C-alpha cells in the first residue's frame, strides 16, 4: 500500500487530488481494465462511525477506482 498526503492551501490540495484521480484513470486505461470512479468512505467503528462515514461521502473526501477484475458486475476497489 502506498499513501500520498498533500498539505497546503485548499486549492493546492484539490489540484493534487484531481491529478491523482486522473493518473488512476490513466493507469486503468493503460492496463485495459474496465474501471469506474466512485465516492467512498473509510471504515469507522464505534458510535460515531456512521456519522463520519456519511460525512466523508457527502463531502466527497474519498474516492475509489473500482475495477472489474474477475466479474464485471461486481467490481473491486483497487485504488482509493
N, C-alpha and C positions, 0 to 999 in steps of 0.2 A: 504494500500500500504506500502511496505517496500522497502527501497533503501539501497544498500550496496555501499560504496565508499572505494576504496583502494588507498592509497598514498604510493608511493615507487618507486623503480627503474623500468624501463620498463619491465625487466624480472619478477619482483615480481608482477606487475600489470597483465601481460599476464598470469602468472600461476594462479593468483586469478580468472581471467575471465574464464580460462579453467575449473577450479574446479567448478565455479558457473554453467557453461553450463552443465557439466557432472551431477551435482546434479539435475538440472532442468529436464534433460532427464530421470534420475533415478526416480524422483518423478512421471513423466508421466507414466513410465513403471509400477511402483508400483500401481498406480491407474488404470492401464489398459486403459489408454486413448491413442487414436491414435494421435500422435504428430509429428510435423516436426520443425526443426530449420531453421529460415530464417533471412537473413540480413535485417535490418530495419533502420529507421531513426526517430528522434524526429520530432515533428511538429514545424516548424519555420514559423514565419509570417514576413511580410514586404518584401521589395525589395530583400534583400539578402537571404531570406528564402530558396529558391530553391537551391542556391549555397551551403548553409550549409547542407541541407538535402542530396544533391548529394555527398558532400564531406564525410559525415558520412557513406554513403553506400559504396563508393569506398574504404574507409579506413577500412571498416568492424568494425566500432566502436560500433555498436548497433545490438543486435540480439533479436528476439522474438521467443518464443516457441508457435507454432500455434497448437491448439487442436481442434479436431472435436467434439464439444460439442453437437450440435443438428443436424449438417449437415456435413457429411464427405467431401463434395465438397467445402464448404466454412468454413474454419477454423477460430477460434477466437484466438487472441493474449492473452495468459494468463500469460506469464512471459516475461519480457523484460530486 
